[in-house]
């Protein structure tokens, strides 16, 4: 893991400030997902990765539940939060 640069958002900061998430298996996520998430006002600047039960997942995070629900309806995935 690289050292944190001043002002850089950490995954913990993103998860804390964006409690609503749409989860995708790592193999299903592409650049279009993040570009699509950018159309929602409360989306995080970048995605967060995690490993759960040996499976790598990608979380697209939102500060507002309505944005997360709308994105999930469009892109699929599993809504958390």
N, C-alpha and C positions, 0 to 999 in steps of 0.2 A: 504494500500500500504506500502510495506516495505521501509525502508530508503535506499538510493542509497549508494552502496559501491564504494570506490575509484577505478577508472578504469573501472567500469561496464558501458556497453552500455545501454543508456536509449532508450525507444521507440522513443522519439523525435530525438535523434541522428541517429538512424537507418533510420527513414523516411527522414531526411535531407540528409544523405549520400547515400541513396539508393532510388532514386526518381521513379524507375520503379517497379510496384507491380503487383502481380497476387493475386486476391482476391477470397476467397472461403467461403461459409457458414461454420460456426464453426462445424456443424454436419458432414461435408464432409472431414475434414482434419484429417490426421493421421500421424504417425511417418514416413511413407514412403515418404510423400510429402517433409519433411525437409531433409531426407536422399537423395532424388532425387535432390533437389535444391543444395545440397552440391557439386554436380558434376560440377556446373557452377562457374567459377572463381569469378564473381562479386556478388555472393549471400551473403546476410547478415548472420551472425552467428546464428541468431534466428529469429523466426517469431514475428509479432506484431499483437495484437488483437484490435478490435474497435467495438463499438456498433453504428450502423447506422439505424435510423428509428426503433429502438427496436429490430433489428436483430443483433446478434453477428456474426462478420466476422473475418477471419484470413487473414493477409497479408503476403505473402512471397515476400521479397524485394530484388531488384537487383540494382547495380550501373550502369550496362550497359543494354540498351534496347534490344540488340540482345540476351543476355542471358535470359531476361524476356520473350521475344517472343518465344524462343526455349523451355523454361520450360512450358509455357502456352500451346504450341502445344502438348506437351507430357502429361501434367497433367490435362489440362482443366482449369477451372476458368475463371475469367474476368481480362483482362489486363488493368491496369491504368498507365498512364504516357507515 
